[in-house]
Amino acid sequence: MQIGSSNDAAAVKEQYSTSKGLNTRISFHDKYSTNKQGYGNWIVSNYDIFEGMRVLELGCGTGSIWMGFDELISKCDKLVLTDLSEGMLATARDNLGERGNIEYRQVDIQDIPFEDGYFDIVIANAMLYHVPNLNQGLSEVRRVLKDGGAFYCSTLGEHNFTDYLAEWFSLGGESFQPNHNFTMENGSEKLKAVFSDVRALFYEDSLHVTDIEELVEYLRSLASFKTIMDIPAHKLLEIIKQHSENGVVDLPKEYGMFICR
């Protein structure tokens, strides 16, 4: 059983085909994360975006990371928001609207359709662990990035709440194989194959879930949790209750980002 970020192409395509499940997951984390700065706000706080820059985001999802940052968007000469999913791009367009300096495009990180050195900044949040040929994807990022430009990429750690949930819901005979293709623990080594300067930053946070029924809804929003999807909701509740205390579930979160130049 695979919990967390699936690297199965069909599961990934299904999970990210529309924005509904992603919105469920974002609102869940907004509500129950103990660090109220918010992971997205923290990520953006580390961006050094200056007037006239060209910025590319790969795997932009719903575009939510830019919501509330109109001033930052206005600094960009061009902001290219890309995703593999047309459904995600449609939602990003709805969220951010048509602006003279924003372009929405369906793009694969392994084949970025821009010339060498075109962008000042490239961004890839919570998506590198899905890339089939990661080295090819990172090489493409470096190719389209100007010398002296910055690549910002966020990801999960290997000691995350998803690993705990996987153990809770393991069924007889099934092995737990989390997606550790690109994590805070191994990402630096993979990035250094392409970038000379790689810096890791960790975001301190955890989950304090006071409504376990919403945790069930969160789990069922993940198409990659194929085994969990077959478990009735009442059974999921029973299992979660075994790991709760006074109706509350506390889980660790290990998130962070790399800044590469």
Sine and cosine of phi, psi and omega as CSV:
sin_phi,cos_phi,sin_psi,cos_psi,sin_omega,cos_omega
0.00,0.00,0.71,-0.70,-0.02,-1.00
-0.94,-0.34,0.85,-0.52,0.01,-1.00
-0.95,-0.32,0.66,-0.76,0.09,-1.00
0.98,-0.22,-0.77,-0.64,-0.13,-0.99
-1.00,-0.07,0.98,-0.19,-0.07,-1.00
-0.93,0.36,0.61,-0.79,0.13,-0.99
-0.96,-0.28,0.23,0.97,0.13,-0.99
-0.99,0.14,0.86,-0.52,-0.15,-0.99
-0.85,0.53,-0.68,0.74,-0.03,-1.00
-0.91,0.41,-0.67,0.75,0.00,-1.00
-0.91,0.41,-0.66,0.75,0.02,-1.00
-0.89,0.46,-0.70,0.71,-0.01,-1.00
-0.87,0.49,-0.68,0.74,0.00,-1.00
-0.92,0.39,-0.70,0.72,-0.07,-1.00
-0.89,0.45,-0.55,0.83,-0.08,-1.00
-0.93,-0.36,0.30,0.95,-0.04,-1.00
-0.94,0.35,-0.55,0.83,0.07,-1.00
-0.74,-0.67,0.15,-0.99,-0.07,-1.00
-1.00,0.01,-0.14,0.99,-0.12,-0.99
-0.84,0.55,-0.80,0.59,-0.03,-1.00
-0.91,0.42,-0.61,0.79,0.01,-1.00
-0.90,0.43,-0.65,0.76,0.04,-1.00
-0.88,0.47,-0.62,0.78,0.06,-1.00
-0.87,0.50,-0.70,0.71,-0.04,-1.00
-0.93,0.36,-0.63,0.77,0.01,-1.00
-0.90,0.44,-0.71,0.70,-0.04,-1.00
-0.92,0.39,-0.56,0.83,0.04,-1.00
-0.89,0.46,-0.73,0.68,-0.01,-1.00
-0.93,0.38,-0.61,0.79,0.04,-1.00
-0.86,0.50,-0.63,0.78,-0.09,-1.00
-0.98,0.22,-0.65,0.76,-0.19,-0.98
-0.94,-0.34,-0.02,1.00,0.06,-1.00
-0.96,0.28,0.64,-0.76,-0.04,-1.00
-0.99,0.17,-0.43,0.90,0.06,-1.00
-1.00,0.05,0.96,-0.28,-0.13,-0.99
-0.99,0.13,-0.03,1.00,0.13,-0.99
-0.88,0.48,-0.61,0.79,-0.04,-1.00
1.00,-0.04,0.75,-0.66,-0.05,-1.00
-0.86,0.51,-0.69,0.72,0.01,-1.00
-0.88,0.47,-0.69,0.73,0.03,-1.00
-0.89,0.46,-0.63,0.78,0.02,-1.00
-0.91,0.42,-0.69,0.72,0.02,-1.00
-0.84,0.54,-0.79,0.62,-0.05,-1.00
-0.89,0.46,-0.54,0.84,-0.01,-1.00
-0.89,0.45,-0.32,0.95,0.01,-1.00
-1.00,-0.06,-0.09,1.00,0.00,-1.00
-0.97,0.23,0.75,-0.66,0.13,-0.99
-0.98,-0.22,0.99,0.11,0.00,-1.00
-0.96,-0.28,0.85,-0.53,-0.03,-1.00
-0.90,-0.44,0.25,-0.97,-0.06,-1.00
-0.79,0.61,0.76,-0.65,0.11,-0.99
1.00,0.06,0.10,1.00,-0.03,-1.00
-0.98,0.19,0.47,-0.89,0.16,-0.99
-0.98,-0.19,0.81,-0.59,-0.10,-1.00
-0.82,-0.57,0.73,-0.69,0.05,-1.00
-0.89,-0.46,0.80,-0.60,0.17,-0.99
-0.93,-0.37,0.80,-0.60,0.04,-1.00
-0.99,-0.16,0.75,-0.66,-0.04,-1.00
0.93,0.38,0.79,0.61,-0.11,-0.99
-0.95,0.30,-0.26,0.97,-0.01,-1.00
0.86,0.50,-0.76,-0.64,-0.04,-1.00
-0.99,0.13,-0.01,1.00,-0.05,-1.00
0.97,0.25,0.19,0.98,-0.13,-0.99
-0.89,0.46,-0.45,0.89,-0.06,-1.00
-0.91,0.41,-0.37,0.93,-0.03,-1.00
-1.00,-0.08,-0.17,0.99,-0.06,-1.00
-0.93,0.37,0.78,-0.63,-0.06,-1.00
1.00,0.01,0.03,1.00,-0.01,-1.00
-0.87,-0.49,0.74,0.67,-0.02,-1.00
-0.86,0.51,-0.61,0.80,-0.01,-1.00
-0.90,0.44,-0.63,0.77,0.02,-1.00
-0.93,0.38,-0.68,0.73,0.03,-1.00
-0.86,0.51,-0.66,0.75,-0.06,-1.00
-0.91,0.41,-0.37,0.93,0.04,-1.00
-0.95,0.32,-0.42,0.91,-0.08,-1.00
-0.96,0.27,0.77,-0.64,0.18,-0.98
-0.91,0.42,-0.64,0.77,0.08,-1.00
-0.52,-0.85,0.74,-0.67,0.10,-1.00
-0.87,-0.50,0.94,-0.35,-0.03,-1.00
-0.98,-0.19,0.92,-0.39,0.01,-1.00
-0.98,-0.20,0.85,-0.53,-0.08,-1.00
-0.79,-0.62,0.42,-0.91,0.09,-1.00
-0.35,-0.94,0.38,-0.92,0.10,-0.99
-0.97,0.26,-0.44,0.90,-0.09,-1.00
-1.00,-0.05,0.83,-0.55,0.08,-1.00
-0.90,0.43,-0.57,0.82,0.02,-1.00
-0.89,0.46,-0.67,0.74,0.04,-1.00
-0.91,0.42,-0.68,0.73,0.00,-1.00
-0.89,0.46,-0.61,0.79,0.03,-1.00
-0.89,0.45,-0.64,0.77,0.02,-1.00
-0.94,0.35,-0.65,0.76,0.04,-1.00
-0.87,0.50,-0.65,0.76,0.02,-1.00
-0.90,0.43,-0.65,0.76,0.04,-1.00
-0.90,0.44,-0.64,0.76,-0.05,-1.00
-0.95,0.31,-0.61,0.79,-0.13,-0.99
-0.95,-0.30,-0.33,0.94,0.06,-1.00
0.98,0.20,0.05,-1.00,0.06,-1.00
-1.00,0.07,0.85,-0.52,0.03,-1.00
-0.76,-0.65,0.48,-0.88,-0.07,-1.00
-0.87,0.50,-0.46,0.89,-0.07,-1.00
-0.96,-0.29,0.11,0.99,0.03,-1.00
-0.95,-0.33,0.73,-0.69,0.07,-1.00
-0.84,-0.55,0.71,-0.70,0.03,-1.00
-0.94,-0.33,0.81,-0.58,-0.04,-1.00
-0.60,-0.80,0.55,-0.83,0.10,-0.99
-1.00,0.06,0.90,-0.43,-0.14,-0.99
-0.64,-0.76,0.61,-0.79,0.13,-0.99
-0.98,-0.20,0.80,-0.60,-0.02,-1.00
-0.84,0.54,-0.43,0.90,-0.03,-1.00
-0.97,0.23,-0.15,0.99,-0.01,-1.00
-0.47,-0.88,0.97,0.23,-0.09,-1.00
-0.99,0.14,0.86,-0.51,-0.12,-0.99
-0.99,0.11,0.81,0.59,0.07,-1.00
-0.70,-0.72,0.39,-0.92,-0.05,-1.00
-0.96,0.29,0.27,-0.96,0.00,-1.00
-0.85,0.53,0.66,-0.75,0.11,-0.99
0.90,0.44,0.48,0.88,-0.11,-0.99
-0.99,0.16,-0.53,0.85,-0.13,-0.99
-0.95,-0.31,0.57,-0.82,0.13,-0.99
-0.99,0.16,-0.54,0.84,-0.05,-1.00
-0.64,-0.76,0.67,-0.74,0.15,-0.99
-0.83,-0.56,0.66,-0.75,-0.06,-1.00
-0.81,-0.58,0.67,-0.74,0.09,-1.00
-0.57,-0.82,0.97,-0.24,-0.05,-1.00
-0.97,-0.24,0.81,-0.59,0.12,-0.99
0.76,0.64,0.73,0.69,0.00,-1.00
-0.59,-0.80,-0.26,0.97,-0.08,-1.00
-0.91,0.42,-0.45,0.89,0.00,-1.00
-0.95,0.33,-0.18,0.98,0.05,-1.00
-1.00,0.00,-0.25,0.97,-0.17,-0.99
-0.96,0.28,0.86,-0.52,-0.04,-1.00
-0.85,0.53,-0.75,0.66,0.03,-1.00
-0.91,-0.40,1.00,0.06,-0.11,-0.99
-0.90,0.44,-0.66,0.75,-0.03,-1.00
-0.89,0.46,-0.62,0.78,0.06,-1.00
-0.90,0.44,-0.68,0.73,0.01,-1.00
-0.88,0.47,-0.71,0.70,0.00,-1.00
-0.92,0.40,-0.59,0.81,0.04,-1.00
-0.90,0.43,-0.60,0.80,0.06,-1.00
-0.92,0.40,-0.65,0.76,0.05,-1.00
-0.86,0.51,-0.74,0.67,-0.01,-1.00
-0.89,0.45,-0.60,0.80,-0.02,-1.00
-0.89,0.45,-0.69,0.73,-0.07,-1.00
-1.00,0.08,-0.08,1.00,-0.01,-1.00
-1.00,-0.03,0.70,-0.71,0.06,-1.00
-0.90,0.45,0.46,-0.89,0.17,-0.99
-0.87,0.49,0.77,-0.63,-0.07,-1.00
1.00,0.05,-0.06,1.00,0.04,-1.00
-0.97,0.25,0.11,-0.99,-0.06,-1.00
-0.83,-0.55,0.63,-0.77,0.10,-0.99
-0.91,-0.42,0.87,-0.49,0.02,-1.00
-0.95,-0.32,0.83,-0.56,0.01,-1.00
-0.65,-0.76,0.81,-0.58,0.01,-1.00
-0.98,-0.19,0.40,-0.92,0.01,-1.00
-0.30,-0.95,-0.02,-1.00,0.01,-1.00
-0.99,-0.11,0.33,-0.94,0.17,-0.99
-1.00,-0.03,0.04,-1.00,-0.04,-1.00
-1.00,-0.08,0.09,1.00,0.01,-1.00
-0.81,-0.59,0.85,0.53,-0.15,-0.99
-0.96,-0.27,0.20,-0.98,0.00,-1.00
-0.87,0.49,-0.48,0.88,-0.01,-1.00
-0.90,0.44,-0.55,0.84,0.03,-1.00
-0.91,0.41,-0.63,0.78,0.04,-1.00
-0.91,0.41,-0.70,0.72,0.00,-1.00
-0.89,0.46,-0.61,0.79,0.01,-1.00
-0.87,0.49,-0.66,0.75,0.02,-1.00
-0.92,0.40,-0.63,0.78,-0.01,-1.00
-0.88,0.48,-0.63,0.77,-0.13,-0.99
-0.98,-0.21,0.16,0.99,0.04,-1.00
-0.87,0.49,0.72,-0.70,0.04,-1.00
-0.96,-0.26,0.34,-0.94,-0.09,-1.00
-0.79,0.62,0.80,-0.61,0.11,-0.99
0.99,0.11,-0.15,0.99,-0.03,-1.00
-1.00,-0.08,0.68,-0.73,-0.01,-1.00
-1.00,-0.07,0.53,-0.85,0.03,-1.00
-1.00,-0.06,0.90,-0.44,-0.02,-1.00
-0.81,-0.58,0.99,0.13,-0.01,-1.00
-0.93,0.38,0.43,-0.90,0.04,-1.00
-0.99,0.16,0.98,-0.20,0.05,-1.00
-0.92,-0.39,0.55,0.83,-0.02,-1.00
-0.90,0.43,-0.57,0.82,0.01,-1.00
-0.51,-0.86,0.96,-0.28,-0.08,-1.00
-0.79,-0.62,0.09,-1.00,0.07,-1.00
-0.91,0.41,-0.39,0.92,-0.01,-1.00
-0.99,0.14,-0.63,0.78,-0.07,-1.00
-0.94,-0.35,-0.09,1.00,-0.07,-1.00
-0.90,0.43,-0.60,0.80,-0.05,-1.00
-0.86,0.52,-0.71,0.70,-0.01,-1.00
-0.88,0.47,-0.67,0.74,-0.01,-1.00
-0.93,0.38,-0.62,0.78,-0.01,-1.00
-0.94,0.33,-0.57,0.82,-0.03,-1.00
-0.93,0.37,-0.23,0.97,0.09,-1.00
-0.94,0.33,-0.30,0.95,-0.07,-1.00
-0.85,-0.53,-0.57,0.82,-0.07,-1.00
-0.92,-0.39,0.59,-0.81,-0.05,-1.00
-0.99,0.10,-0.44,0.90,-0.06,-1.00
-0.83,-0.56,0.93,-0.36,-0.05,-1.00
-0.80,-0.61,0.83,-0.56,0.00,-1.00
-0.83,-0.55,0.73,-0.68,-0.01,-1.00
-0.97,-0.23,0.71,-0.70,0.07,-1.00
-0.82,-0.57,0.70,-0.71,0.00,-1.00
-0.95,-0.30,0.60,-0.80,0.02,-1.00
-0.96,-0.28,0.87,-0.49,-0.04,-1.00
-0.99,0.12,0.83,-0.56,-0.06,-1.00
-0.26,-0.97,0.19,-0.98,0.12,-0.99
-0.34,-0.94,0.12,-0.99,0.05,-1.00
-0.93,-0.36,0.73,-0.69,0.09,-1.00
-0.82,-0.57,1.00,-0.02,-0.16,-0.99
-1.00,-0.08,0.90,-0.43,-0.04,-1.00
-0.99,-0.16,-0.11,0.99,0.05,-1.00
-0.76,-0.65,0.99,-0.15,-0.12,-0.99
-0.95,0.33,-0.32,0.95,0.09,-1.00
-0.91,0.42,-0.54,0.84,0.06,-1.00
-0.95,0.30,-0.46,0.89,0.10,-1.00
-0.92,0.39,-0.62,0.79,0.06,-1.00
-0.89,0.46,-0.71,0.70,0.01,-1.00
-0.88,0.48,-0.64,0.77,0.03,-1.00
-0.87,0.49,-0.74,0.67,-0.03,-1.00
-0.88,0.48,-0.62,0.78,-0.06,-1.00
-0.98,0.22,-0.11,0.99,0.08,-1.00
-0.99,0.11,-0.13,0.99,-0.05,-1.00
-0.99,-0.17,0.97,-0.23,-0.03,-1.00
-0.90,0.44,-0.39,0.92,-0.02,-1.00
-0.97,0.24,-0.21,0.98,0.07,-1.00
-0.99,0.11,0.89,0.46,-0.18,-0.98
-0.86,0.50,-0.66,0.75,-0.02,-1.00
-0.93,0.37,-0.66,0.75,0.02,-1.00
-0.88,0.48,-0.60,0.80,-0.01,-1.00
-0.88,0.48,-0.39,0.92,0.00,-1.00
-1.00,0.03,-0.14,0.99,-0.01,-1.00
-1.00,0.00,0.79,-0.61,0.02,-1.00
-0.85,0.52,0.51,-0.86,-0.06,-1.00
-0.84,0.54,-0.62,0.78,-0.03,-1.00
-0.92,0.40,-0.53,0.85,0.04,-1.00
-0.95,0.31,-0.62,0.78,0.08,-1.00
-0.86,0.51,-0.68,0.73,0.02,-1.00
-0.87,0.49,-0.68,0.74,0.00,-1.00
-0.87,0.50,-0.70,0.71,-0.04,-1.00
-0.92,0.40,-0.69,0.73,-0.01,-1.00
-0.90,0.43,-0.64,0.77,0.00,-1.00
-0.86,0.50,-0.52,0.85,0.02,-1.00
-0.91,0.42,-0.37,0.93,-0.04,-1.00
-0.94,-0.35,0.26,0.96,0.01,-1.00
-0.96,-0.28,0.30,-0.96,0.07,-1.00
-0.74,-0.67,0.90,-0.44,-0.07,-1.00
0.83,0.55,0.62,0.79,0.05,-1.00
0.98,0.20,0.15,0.99,-0.04,-1.00
-0.89,-0.46,0.65,-0.76,0.05,-1.00
-0.89,-0.45,0.82,-0.58,0.07,-1.00
-0.94,-0.34,0.78,-0.63,-0.06,-1.00
-0.70,-0.71,0.57,-0.82,0.02,-1.00
-0.98,0.19,0.50,-0.87,0.13,-0.99
-0.80,-0.60,0.73,-0.68,0.05,-1.00
-0.80,-0.61,0.99,-0.16,-0.01,-1.00
-0.83,-0.55,0.28,-0.96,0.09,-1.00
-0.02,-1.00,-0.18,-0.98,0.00,-1.00
-0.48,-0.88,0.36,-0.93,0.10,-0.99
-0.92,-0.40,0.61,-0.79,0.13,-0.99
-0.90,-0.44,0.87,-0.49,-0.10,-0.99
-0.86,-0.51,0.64,-0.77,0.03,-1.00
-0.69,-0.73,0.00,0.00,0.00,0.00
